[in-house]
Amino acid sequence: MNPTPAETFTAAAARAREIGDPLHTATADLFDVYTKRFVIWKGPHVSDELAAGLHMARAITNTPR
């Protein structure tokens, strides 16, 4: 089963904080906001904002260690 947007943003925030540079730390803070905003999301529609945030979250989550 695919993770919810909130789960995706939570994982990306953790990974961004692990990377630790100032840009990723700021991005982690943004993902925390997105997590709260989309925690009640039920789908299936996806706004442009949600789609862009998920794309960025997946990119950070997939950043090699």
CHARMM internal coordinates of N, CA and C (Angstrom, degrees):
IC EDIT
DIST 1 N 1 CA 1.4409
DIST 1 CA 1 C 1.5252
ANGL 1 N 1 CA 1 C 109.54
DIST 1 C 2 N 1.3088
ANGL 1 CA 1 C 2 N 116.93
DIHE 1 N 1 CA 1 C 2 N 139.43
DIST 2 N 2 CA 1.4566
ANGL 1 C 2 N 2 CA 121.33
DIHE 1 CA 1 C 2 N 2 CA 179.73
DIST 2 CA 2 C 1.5252
ANGL 2 N 2 CA 2 C 111.02
DIHE 1 C 2 N 2 CA 2 C -71.84
DIST 2 C 3 N 1.3277
ANGL 2 CA 2 C 3 N 116.69
DIHE 2 N 2 CA 2 C 3 N 144.86
DIST 3 N 3 CA 1.4608
ANGL 2 C 3 N 3 CA 118.69
DIHE 2 CA 2 C 3 N 3 CA 177.56
DIST 3 CA 3 C 1.5305
ANGL 3 N 3 CA 3 C 110.42
DIHE 2 C 3 N 3 CA 3 C -68.88
DIST 3 C 4 N 1.3210
ANGL 3 CA 3 C 4 N 115.61
DIHE 3 N 3 CA 3 C 4 N 154.02
DIST 4 N 4 CA 1.4570
ANGL 3 C 4 N 4 CA 120.56
DIHE 3 CA 3 C 4 N 4 CA 175.28
DIST 4 CA 4 C 1.5236
ANGL 4 N 4 CA 4 C 108.58
DIHE 3 C 4 N 4 CA 4 C -71.94
DIST 4 C 5 N 1.3352
ANGL 4 CA 4 C 5 N 117.80
DIHE 4 N 4 CA 4 C 5 N 162.89
DIST 5 N 5 CA 1.4655
ANGL 4 C 5 N 5 CA 118.87
DIHE 4 CA 4 C 5 N 5 CA 175.20
DIST 5 CA 5 C 1.5306
ANGL 5 N 5 CA 5 C 112.10
DIHE 4 C 5 N 5 CA 5 C -55.64
DIST 5 C 6 N 1.3201
ANGL 5 CA 5 C 6 N 117.73
DIHE 5 N 5 CA 5 C 6 N -40.96
DIST 6 N 6 CA 1.4694
ANGL 5 C 6 N 6 CA 119.85
DIHE 5 CA 5 C 6 N 6 CA -179.57
DIST 6 CA 6 C 1.5299
ANGL 6 N 6 CA 6 C 110.96
DIHE 5 C 6 N 6 CA 6 C -61.85
DIST 6 C 7 N 1.3244
ANGL 6 CA 6 C 7 N 117.20
DIHE 6 N 6 CA 6 C 7 N -41.08
DIST 7 N 7 CA 1.4670
ANGL 6 C 7 N 7 CA 120.43
DIHE 6 CA 6 C 7 N 7 CA 177.81
DIST 7 CA 7 C 1.5255
ANGL 7 N 7 CA 7 C 111.42
DIHE 6 C 7 N 7 CA 7 C -65.50
DIST 7 C 8 N 1.3277
ANGL 7 CA 7 C 8 N 115.93
DIHE 7 N 7 CA 7 C 8 N -38.96
DIST 8 N 8 CA 1.4633
ANGL 7 C 8 N 8 CA 120.43
DIHE 7 CA 7 C 8 N 8 CA 178.37
DIST 8 CA 8 C 1.5215
ANGL 8 N 8 CA 8 C 110.85
DIHE 7 C 8 N 8 CA 8 C -63.34
DIST 8 C 9 N 1.3422
ANGL 8 CA 8 C 9 N 116.07
DIHE 8 N 8 CA 8 C 9 N -45.36
DIST 9 N 9 CA 1.4708
ANGL 8 C 9 N 9 CA 120.03
DIHE 8 CA 8 C 9 N 9 CA -179.66
DIST 9 CA 9 C 1.5234
ANGL 9 N 9 CA 9 C 111.55
DIHE 8 C 9 N 9 CA 9 C -67.36
DIST 9 C 10 N 1.3238
ANGL 9 CA 9 C 10 N 117.92
DIHE 9 N 9 CA 9 C 10 N -36.67
DIST 10 N 10 CA 1.4671
ANGL 9 C 10 N 10 CA 121.08
DIHE 9 CA 9 C 10 N 10 CA 178.61
DIST 10 CA 10 C 1.5306
ANGL 10 N 10 CA 10 C 110.41
DIHE 9 C 10 N 10 CA 10 C -63.90
DIST 10 C 11 N 1.3276
ANGL 10 CA 10 C 11 N 116.63
DIHE 10 N 10 CA 10 C 11 N -44.76
DIST 11 N 11 CA 1.4694
ANGL 10 C 11 N 11 CA 120.32
DIHE 10 CA 10 C 11 N 11 CA 178.51
DIST 11 CA 11 C 1.5243
ANGL 11 N 11 CA 11 C 111.32
DIHE 10 C 11 N 11 CA 11 C -64.36
DIST 11 C 12 N 1.3279
ANGL 11 CA 11 C 12 N 116.42
DIHE 11 N 11 CA 11 C 12 N -40.76
DIST 12 N 12 CA 1.4636
ANGL 11 C 12 N 12 CA 119.83
DIHE 11 CA 11 C 12 N 12 CA -179.88
DIST 12 CA 12 C 1.5242
ANGL 12 N 12 CA 12 C 111.32
DIHE 11 C 12 N 12 CA 12 C -66.92
DIST 12 C 13 N 1.3303
ANGL 12 CA 12 C 13 N 117.02
DIHE 12 N 12 CA 12 C 13 N -38.07
DIST 13 N 13 CA 1.4707
ANGL 12 C 13 N 13 CA 119.98
DIHE 12 CA 12 C 13 N 13 CA 178.04
DIST 13 CA 13 C 1.5262
ANGL 13 N 13 CA 13 C 110.52
DIHE 12 C 13 N 13 CA 13 C -62.98
DIST 13 C 14 N 1.3213
ANGL 13 CA 13 C 14 N 116.34
DIHE 13 N 13 CA 13 C 14 N -41.84
DIST 14 N 14 CA 1.4677
ANGL 13 C 14 N 14 CA 119.95
DIHE 13 CA 13 C 14 N 14 CA 178.55
DIST 14 CA 14 C 1.5221
ANGL 14 N 14 CA 14 C 110.78
DIHE 13 C 14 N 14 CA 14 C -63.23
DIST 14 C 15 N 1.3187
ANGL 14 CA 14 C 15 N 117.00
DIHE 14 N 14 CA 14 C 15 N -44.28
DIST 15 N 15 CA 1.4723
ANGL 14 C 15 N 15 CA 120.74
DIHE 14 CA 14 C 15 N 15 CA 179.88
DIST 15 CA 15 C 1.5213
ANGL 15 N 15 CA 15 C 110.57
DIHE 14 C 15 N 15 CA 15 C -65.81
DIST 15 C 16 N 1.3289
ANGL 15 CA 15 C 16 N 117.70
DIHE 15 N 15 CA 15 C 16 N -41.31
DIST 16 N 16 CA 1.4681
ANGL 15 C 16 N 16 CA 120.80
DIHE 15 CA 15 C 16 N 16 CA 179.55
DIST 16 CA 16 C 1.5278
ANGL 16 N 16 CA 16 C 110.52
DIHE 15 C 16 N 16 CA 16 C -62.31
DIST 16 C 17 N 1.3242
ANGL 16 CA 16 C 17 N 116.97
DIHE 16 N 16 CA 16 C 17 N -40.45
DIST 17 N 17 CA 1.4741
ANGL 16 C 17 N 17 CA 119.76
DIHE 16 CA 16 C 17 N 17 CA 178.01
DIST 17 CA 17 C 1.5245
ANGL 17 N 17 CA 17 C 110.99
DIHE 16 C 17 N 17 CA 17 C -67.75
DIST 17 C 18 N 1.3211
ANGL 17 CA 17 C 18 N 116.37
DIHE 17 N 17 CA 17 C 18 N -32.86
DIST 18 N 18 CA 1.4603
ANGL 17 C 18 N 18 CA 120.70
DIHE 17 CA 17 C 18 N 18 CA 176.75
DIST 18 CA 18 C 1.5306
ANGL 18 N 18 CA 18 C 110.60
DIHE 17 C 18 N 18 CA 18 C -64.94
DIST 18 C 19 N 1.3435
ANGL 18 CA 18 C 19 N 116.72
DIHE 18 N 18 CA 18 C 19 N -39.80
DIST 19 N 19 CA 1.4699
ANGL 18 C 19 N 19 CA 120.61
DIHE 18 CA 18 C 19 N 19 CA 177.31
DIST 19 CA 19 C 1.5169
ANGL 19 N 19 CA 19 C 109.16
DIHE 18 C 19 N 19 CA 19 C -62.40
DIST 19 C 20 N 1.3380
ANGL 19 CA 19 C 20 N 116.21
DIHE 19 N 19 CA 19 C 20 N -46.69
DIST 20 N 20 CA 1.4494
ANGL 19 C 20 N 20 CA 121.82
DIHE 19 CA 19 C 20 N 20 CA 164.93
DIST 20 CA 20 C 1.5092
ANGL 20 N 20 CA 20 C 120.03
DIHE 19 C 20 N 20 CA 20 C 85.17
DIST 20 C 21 N 1.3331
ANGL 20 CA 20 C 21 N 120.25
DIHE 20 N 20 CA 20 C 21 N -6.06
DIST 21 N 21 CA 1.4633
ANGL 20 C 21 N 21 CA 117.56
DIHE 20 CA 20 C 21 N 21 CA 178.44
DIST 21 CA 21 C 1.5354
ANGL 21 N 21 CA 21 C 108.85
DIHE 20 C 21 N 21 CA 21 C -76.91
DIST 21 C 22 N 1.3399
ANGL 21 CA 21 C 22 N 117.47
DIHE 21 N 21 CA 21 C 22 N 165.67
DIST 22 N 22 CA 1.4674
ANGL 21 C 22 N 22 CA 120.11
DIHE 21 CA 21 C 22 N 22 CA -174.90
DIST 22 CA 22 C 1.5336
ANGL 22 N 22 CA 22 C 114.40
DIHE 21 C 22 N 22 CA 22 C -57.36
DIST 22 C 23 N 1.3166
ANGL 22 CA 22 C 23 N 118.25
DIHE 22 N 22 CA 22 C 23 N -39.03
DIST 23 N 23 CA 1.4582
ANGL 22 C 23 N 23 CA 120.39
DIHE 22 CA 22 C 23 N 23 CA 179.73
DIST 23 CA 23 C 1.5254
ANGL 23 N 23 CA 23 C 110.90
DIHE 22 C 23 N 23 CA 23 C -64.63
DIST 23 C 24 N 1.3190
ANGL 23 CA 23 C 24 N 117.05
DIHE 23 N 23 CA 23 C 24 N -45.40
DIST 24 N 24 CA 1.4594
ANGL 23 C 24 N 24 CA 119.72
DIHE 23 CA 23 C 24 N 24 CA -179.38
DIST 24 CA 24 C 1.5302
ANGL 24 N 24 CA 24 C 111.77
DIHE 23 C 24 N 24 CA 24 C -69.59
DIST 24 C 25 N 1.3198
ANGL 24 CA 24 C 25 N 117.48
DIHE 24 N 24 CA 24 C 25 N -33.23
DIST 25 N 25 CA 1.4616
ANGL 24 C 25 N 25 CA 120.26
DIHE 24 CA 24 C 25 N 25 CA 176.52
DIST 25 CA 25 C 1.5235
ANGL 25 N 25 CA 25 C 110.48
DIHE 24 C 25 N 25 CA 25 C -64.64
DIST 25 C 26 N 1.3216
ANGL 25 CA 25 C 26 N 117.15
DIHE 25 N 25 CA 25 C 26 N -42.87
DIST 26 N 26 CA 1.4691
ANGL 25 C 26 N 26 CA 120.95
DIHE 25 CA 25 C 26 N 26 CA 176.81
DIST 26 CA 26 C 1.5274
ANGL 26 N 26 CA 26 C 110.70
DIHE 25 C 26 N 26 CA 26 C -64.48
DIST 26 C 27 N 1.3156
ANGL 26 CA 26 C 27 N 116.67
DIHE 26 N 26 CA 26 C 27 N -38.77
DIST 27 N 27 CA 1.4587
ANGL 26 C 27 N 27 CA 121.05
DIHE 26 CA 26 C 27 N 27 CA 178.36
DIST 27 CA 27 C 1.5295
ANGL 27 N 27 CA 27 C 110.04
DIHE 26 C 27 N 27 CA 27 C -65.08
DIST 27 C 28 N 1.3123
ANGL 27 CA 27 C 28 N 117.25
DIHE 27 N 27 CA 27 C 28 N -37.76
DIST 28 N 28 CA 1.4670
ANGL 27 C 28 N 28 CA 120.68
DIHE 27 CA 27 C 28 N 28 CA 177.22
DIST 28 CA 28 C 1.5219
ANGL 28 N 28 CA 28 C 110.61
DIHE 27 C 28 N 28 CA 28 C -60.73
DIST 28 C 29 N 1.3223
ANGL 28 CA 28 C 29 N 116.71
DIHE 28 N 28 CA 28 C 29 N -40.13
DIST 29 N 29 CA 1.4651
ANGL 28 C 29 N 29 CA 120.20
DIHE 28 CA 28 C 29 N 29 CA 177.17
DIST 29 CA 29 C 1.5301
ANGL 29 N 29 CA 29 C 110.91
DIHE 28 C 29 N 29 CA 29 C -62.66
DIST 29 C 30 N 1.3289
ANGL 29 CA 29 C 30 N 116.91
DIHE 29 N 29 CA 29 C 30 N -39.80
DIST 30 N 30 CA 1.4591
ANGL 29 C 30 N 30 CA 121.23
DIHE 29 CA 29 C 30 N 30 CA 176.51
DIST 30 CA 30 C 1.5331
ANGL 30 N 30 CA 30 C 110.22
DIHE 29 C 30 N 30 CA 30 C -63.16
DIST 30 C 31 N 1.3209
ANGL 30 CA 30 C 31 N 117.18
DIHE 30 N 30 CA 30 C 31 N -42.56
DIST 31 N 31 CA 1.4588
ANGL 30 C 31 N 31 CA 120.26
DIHE 30 CA 30 C 31 N 31 CA 178.95
DIST 31 CA 31 C 1.5247
ANGL 31 N 31 CA 31 C 111.40
DIHE 30 C 31 N 31 CA 31 C -63.86
DIST 31 C 32 N 1.3274
ANGL 31 CA 31 C 32 N 117.80
DIHE 31 N 31 CA 31 C 32 N -32.84
DIST 32 N 32 CA 1.4670
ANGL 31 C 32 N 32 CA 120.02
DIHE 31 CA 31 C 32 N 32 CA 175.49
DIST 32 CA 32 C 1.5268
ANGL 32 N 32 CA 32 C 110.53
DIHE 31 C 32 N 32 CA 32 C -62.01
DIST 32 C 33 N 1.3268
ANGL 32 CA 32 C 33 N 116.54
DIHE 32 N 32 CA 32 C 33 N -40.50
DIST 33 N 33 CA 1.4682
ANGL 32 C 33 N 33 CA 121.00
DIHE 32 CA 32 C 33 N 33 CA 176.92
DIST 33 CA 33 C 1.5247
ANGL 33 N 33 CA 33 C 109.80
DIHE 32 C 33 N 33 CA 33 C -64.49
DIST 33 C 34 N 1.3302
ANGL 33 CA 33 C 34 N 116.50
DIHE 33 N 33 CA 33 C 34 N -46.26
DIST 34 N 34 CA 1.4587
ANGL 33 C 34 N 34 CA 120.26
DIHE 33 CA 33 C 34 N 34 CA 178.86
DIST 34 CA 34 C 1.5335
ANGL 34 N 34 CA 34 C 111.40
DIHE 33 C 34 N 34 CA 34 C -60.91
DIST 34 C 35 N 1.3178
ANGL 34 CA 34 C 35 N 117.31
DIHE 34 N 34 CA 34 C 35 N -38.53
DIST 35 N 35 CA 1.4666
ANGL 34 C 35 N 35 CA 120.55
DIHE 34 CA 34 C 35 N 35 CA 179.04
DIST 35 CA 35 C 1.5189
ANGL 35 N 35 CA 35 C 109.89
DIHE 34 C 35 N 35 CA 35 C -58.29
DIST 35 C 36 N 1.3232
ANGL 35 CA 35 C 36 N 116.46
DIHE 35 N 35 CA 35 C 36 N -46.98
DIST 36 N 36 CA 1.4697
ANGL 35 C 36 N 36 CA 120.19
DIHE 35 CA 35 C 36 N 36 CA 179.93
DIST 36 CA 36 C 1.5214
ANGL 36 N 36 CA 36 C 111.16
DIHE 35 C 36 N 36 CA 36 C -66.37
DIST 36 C 37 N 1.3144
ANGL 36 CA 36 C 37 N 116.45
DIHE 36 N 36 CA 36 C 37 N -37.54
DIST 37 N 37 CA 1.4654
ANGL 36 C 37 N 37 CA 120.28
DIHE 36 CA 36 C 37 N 37 CA -177.04
DIST 37 CA 37 C 1.5210
ANGL 37 N 37 CA 37 C 112.18
DIHE 36 C 37 N 37 CA 37 C -70.10
DIST 37 C 38 N 1.3057
ANGL 37 CA 37 C 38 N 117.49
DIHE 37 N 37 CA 37 C 38 N -37.89
DIST 38 N 38 CA 1.4571
ANGL 37 C 38 N 38 CA 120.66
DIHE 37 CA 37 C 38 N 38 CA -173.88
DIST 38 CA 38 C 1.5242
ANGL 38 N 38 CA 38 C 113.48
DIHE 37 C 38 N 38 CA 38 C -105.38
DIST 38 C 39 N 1.3235
ANGL 38 CA 38 C 39 N 118.57
DIHE 38 N 38 CA 38 C 39 N 12.35
DIST 39 N 39 CA 1.4609
ANGL 38 C 39 N 39 CA 120.81
DIHE 38 CA 38 C 39 N 39 CA -178.92
DIST 39 CA 39 C 1.5342
ANGL 39 N 39 CA 39 C 111.18
DIHE 38 C 39 N 39 CA 39 C -64.57
DIST 39 C 40 N 1.3223
ANGL 39 CA 39 C 40 N 117.79
DIHE 39 N 39 CA 39 C 40 N -26.10
DIST 40 N 40 CA 1.4641
ANGL 39 C 40 N 40 CA 120.30
DIHE 39 CA 39 C 40 N 40 CA -179.39
DIST 40 CA 40 C 1.5259
ANGL 40 N 40 CA 40 C 112.47
DIHE 39 C 40 N 40 CA 40 C -99.09
DIST 40 C 41 N 1.3301
ANGL 40 CA 40 C 41 N 117.04
DIHE 40 N 40 CA 40 C 41 N 6.45
DIST 41 N 41 CA 1.4619
ANGL 40 C 41 N 41 CA 121.66
DIHE 40 CA 40 C 41 N 41 CA -177.96
DIST 41 CA 41 C 1.5137
ANGL 41 N 41 CA 41 C 109.85
DIHE 40 C 41 N 41 CA 41 C -61.34
DIST 41 C 42 N 1.3280
ANGL 41 CA 41 C 42 N 116.32
DIHE 41 N 41 CA 41 C 42 N 131.96
DIST 42 N 42 CA 1.4515
ANGL 41 C 42 N 42 CA 121.32
DIHE 41 CA 41 C 42 N 42 CA -179.88
DIST 42 CA 42 C 1.5242
ANGL 42 N 42 CA 42 C 112.85
DIHE 41 C 42 N 42 CA 42 C -115.06
DIST 42 C 43 N 1.3513
ANGL 42 CA 42 C 43 N 117.25
DIHE 42 N 42 CA 42 C 43 N -9.17
DIST 43 N 43 CA 1.4512
ANGL 42 C 43 N 43 CA 120.46
DIHE 42 CA 42 C 43 N 43 CA 179.17
DIST 43 CA 43 C 1.5094
ANGL 43 N 43 CA 43 C 112.22
DIHE 42 C 43 N 43 CA 43 C 68.29
DIST 43 C 44 N 1.2884
ANGL 43 CA 43 C 44 N 119.83
DIHE 43 N 43 CA 43 C 44 N -172.31
DIST 44 N 44 CA 1.4573
ANGL 43 C 44 N 44 CA 126.01
DIHE 43 CA 43 C 44 N 44 CA -0.15
DIST 44 CA 44 C 1.5210
ANGL 44 N 44 CA 44 C 113.15
DIHE 43 C 44 N 44 CA 44 C -86.12
DIST 44 C 45 N 1.3493
ANGL 44 CA 44 C 45 N 117.51
DIHE 44 N 44 CA 44 C 45 N -8.97
DIST 45 N 45 CA 1.4640
ANGL 44 C 45 N 45 CA 119.12
DIHE 44 CA 44 C 45 N 45 CA -178.18
DIST 45 CA 45 C 1.5282
ANGL 45 N 45 CA 45 C 110.49
DIHE 44 C 45 N 45 CA 45 C -65.87
DIST 45 C 46 N 1.3136
ANGL 45 CA 45 C 46 N 114.95
DIHE 45 N 45 CA 45 C 46 N 149.93
DIST 46 N 46 CA 1.4620
ANGL 45 C 46 N 46 CA 120.75
DIHE 45 CA 45 C 46 N 46 CA 179.91
DIST 46 CA 46 C 1.5185
ANGL 46 N 46 CA 46 C 107.89
DIHE 45 C 46 N 46 CA 46 C -131.61
DIST 46 C 47 N 1.3182
ANGL 46 CA 46 C 47 N 116.14
DIHE 46 N 46 CA 46 C 47 N 120.53
DIST 47 N 47 CA 1.4585
ANGL 46 C 47 N 47 CA 120.42
DIHE 46 CA 46 C 47 N 47 CA 176.86
DIST 47 CA 47 C 1.5264
ANGL 47 N 47 CA 47 C 109.56
DIHE 46 C 47 N 47 CA 47 C -74.14
DIST 47 C 48 N 1.3132
ANGL 47 CA 47 C 48 N 115.93
DIHE 47 N 47 CA 47 C 48 N 162.49
DIST 48 N 48 CA 1.4678
ANGL 47 C 48 N 48 CA 119.71
DIHE 47 CA 47 C 48 N 48 CA 176.68
DIST 48 CA 48 C 1.5228
ANGL 48 N 48 CA 48 C 110.69
DIHE 47 C 48 N 48 CA 48 C -60.05
DIST 48 C 49 N 1.3165
ANGL 48 CA 48 C 49 N 116.65
DIHE 48 N 48 CA 48 C 49 N -38.86
DIST 49 N 49 CA 1.4681
ANGL 48 C 49 N 49 CA 120.70
DIHE 48 CA 48 C 49 N 49 CA 179.95
DIST 49 CA 49 C 1.5270
ANGL 49 N 49 CA 49 C 110.66
DIHE 48 C 49 N 49 CA 49 C -63.50
DIST 49 C 50 N 1.3188
ANGL 49 CA 49 C 50 N 116.40
DIHE 49 N 49 CA 49 C 50 N -45.48
DIST 50 N 50 CA 1.4586
ANGL 49 C 50 N 50 CA 119.47
DIHE 49 CA 49 C 50 N 50 CA 179.25
DIST 50 CA 50 C 1.5198
ANGL 50 N 50 CA 50 C 111.12
DIHE 49 C 50 N 50 CA 50 C -64.88
DIST 50 C 51 N 1.3154
ANGL 50 CA 50 C 51 N 117.00
DIHE 50 N 50 CA 50 C 51 N -43.55
DIST 51 N 51 CA 1.4666
ANGL 50 C 51 N 51 CA 120.70
DIHE 50 CA 50 C 51 N 51 CA 179.87
DIST 51 CA 51 C 1.5257
ANGL 51 N 51 CA 51 C 111.03
DIHE 50 C 51 N 51 CA 51 C -60.74
DIST 51 C 52 N 1.3242
ANGL 51 CA 51 C 52 N 117.42
DIHE 51 N 51 CA 51 C 52 N -44.11
DIST 52 N 52 CA 1.4703
ANGL 51 C 52 N 52 CA 120.87
DIHE 51 CA 51 C 52 N 52 CA 179.77
DIST 52 CA 52 C 1.5285
ANGL 52 N 52 CA 52 C 110.84
DIHE 51 C 52 N 52 CA 52 C -65.65
DIST 52 C 53 N 1.3172
ANGL 52 CA 52 C 53 N 116.47
DIHE 52 N 52 CA 52 C 53 N -42.44
DIST 53 N 53 CA 1.4614
ANGL 52 C 53 N 53 CA 120.10
DIHE 52 CA 52 C 53 N 53 CA 179.19
DIST 53 CA 53 C 1.5204
ANGL 53 N 53 CA 53 C 111.92
DIHE 52 C 53 N 53 CA 53 C -63.79
DIST 53 C 54 N 1.3280
ANGL 53 CA 53 C 54 N 116.74
DIHE 53 N 53 CA 53 C 54 N -42.17
DIST 54 N 54 CA 1.4631
ANGL 53 C 54 N 54 CA 120.11
DIHE 53 CA 53 C 54 N 54 CA 178.93
DIST 54 CA 54 C 1.5202
ANGL 54 N 54 CA 54 C 111.55
DIHE 53 C 54 N 54 CA 54 C -65.36
DIST 54 C 55 N 1.3203
ANGL 54 CA 54 C 55 N 116.77
DIHE 54 N 54 CA 54 C 55 N -38.46
DIST 55 N 55 CA 1.4641
ANGL 54 C 55 N 55 CA 120.13
DIHE 54 CA 54 C 55 N 55 CA 178.32
DIST 55 CA 55 C 1.5284
ANGL 55 N 55 CA 55 C 109.92
DIHE 54 C 55 N 55 CA 55 C -61.65
DIST 55 C 56 N 1.3269
ANGL 55 CA 55 C 56 N 116.67
DIHE 55 N 55 CA 55 C 56 N -46.16
DIST 56 N 56 CA 1.4646
ANGL 55 C 56 N 56 CA 121.06
DIHE 55 CA 55 C 56 N 56 CA 179.55
DIST 56 CA 56 C 1.5340
ANGL 56 N 56 CA 56 C 110.11
DIHE 55 C 56 N 56 CA 56 C -65.35
DIST 56 C 57 N 1.3257
ANGL 56 CA 56 C 57 N 117.07
DIHE 56 N 56 CA 56 C 57 N -40.89
DIST 57 N 57 CA 1.4650
ANGL 56 C 57 N 57 CA 120.82
DIHE 56 CA 56 C 57 N 57 CA -179.49
DIST 57 CA 57 C 1.5242
ANGL 57 N 57 CA 57 C 111.40
DIHE 56 C 57 N 57 CA 57 C -62.74
DIST 57 C 58 N 1.3204
ANGL 57 CA 57 C 58 N 115.67
DIHE 57 N 57 CA 57 C 58 N -43.06
DIST 58 N 58 CA 1.4708
ANGL 57 C 58 N 58 CA 118.98
DIHE 57 CA 57 C 58 N 58 CA 179.51
DIST 58 CA 58 C 1.5242
ANGL 58 N 58 CA 58 C 111.52
DIHE 57 C 58 N 58 CA 58 C -66.24
DIST 58 C 59 N 1.3108
ANGL 58 CA 58 C 59 N 116.35
DIHE 58 N 58 CA 58 C 59 N -36.39
DIST 59 N 59 CA 1.4677
ANGL 58 C 59 N 59 CA 119.93
DIHE 58 CA 58 C 59 N 59 CA 178.74
DIST 59 CA 59 C 1.5305
ANGL 59 N 59 CA 59 C 110.67
DIHE 58 C 59 N 59 CA 59 C -63.74
DIST 59 C 60 N 1.3058
ANGL 59 CA 59 C 60 N 117.00
DIHE 59 N 59 CA 59 C 60 N -42.77
DIST 60 N 60 CA 1.4685
ANGL 59 C 60 N 60 CA 119.79
DIHE 59 CA 59 C 60 N 60 CA -179.81
DIST 60 CA 60 C 1.5313
ANGL 60 N 60 CA 60 C 110.41
DIHE 59 C 60 N 60 CA 60 C -70.59
DIST 60 C 61 N 1.3129
ANGL 60 CA 60 C 61 N 117.11
DIHE 60 N 60 CA 60 C 61 N -41.51
DIST 61 N 61 CA 1.4504
ANGL 60 C 61 N 61 CA 120.46
DIHE 60 CA 60 C 61 N 61 CA 179.18
DIST 61 CA 61 C 1.5242
ANGL 61 N 61 CA 61 C 111.52
DIHE 60 C 61 N 61 CA 61 C -59.93
DIST 61 C 62 N 1.3294
ANGL 61 CA 61 C 62 N 115.95
DIHE 61 N 61 CA 61 C 62 N -34.83
DIST 62 N 62 CA 1.4699
ANGL 61 C 62 N 62 CA 121.20
DIHE 61 CA 61 C 62 N 62 CA -178.54
DIST 62 CA 62 C 1.5264
ANGL 62 N 62 CA 62 C 113.61
DIHE 61 C 62 N 62 CA 62 C -87.53
DIST 62 C 63 N 1.3183
ANGL 62 CA 62 C 63 N 118.77
DIHE 62 N 62 CA 62 C 63 N 3.52
DIST 63 N 63 CA 1.4561
ANGL 62 C 63 N 63 CA 121.82
DIHE 62 CA 62 C 63 N 63 CA 177.55
DIST 63 CA 63 C 1.5305
ANGL 63 N 63 CA 63 C 108.87
DIHE 62 C 63 N 63 CA 63 C -64.37
DIST 63 C 64 N 1.3279
ANGL 63 CA 63 C 64 N 117.22
DIHE 63 N 63 CA 63 C 64 N 126.28
DIST 64 N 64 CA 1.4695
ANGL 63 C 64 N 64 CA 119.43
DIHE 63 CA 63 C 64 N 64 CA -178.77
DIST 64 CA 64 C 1.5241
ANGL 64 N 64 CA 64 C 112.29
DIHE 63 C 64 N 64 CA 64 C -60.08
DIST 64 C 65 N 1.2827
ANGL 64 CA 64 C 65 N 114.72
DIHE 64 N 64 CA 64 C 65 N 148.21
DIST 65 N 65 CA 1.4773
ANGL 64 C 65 N 65 CA 119.90
DIHE 64 CA 64 C 65 N 65 CA 178.79
DIST 65 CA 65 C 1.5027
ANGL 65 N 65 CA 65 C 109.43
DIHE 64 C 65 N 65 CA 65 C -81.12
END
COOR INIT
IC SEED 1 N 1 CA 1 C
IC BUILD
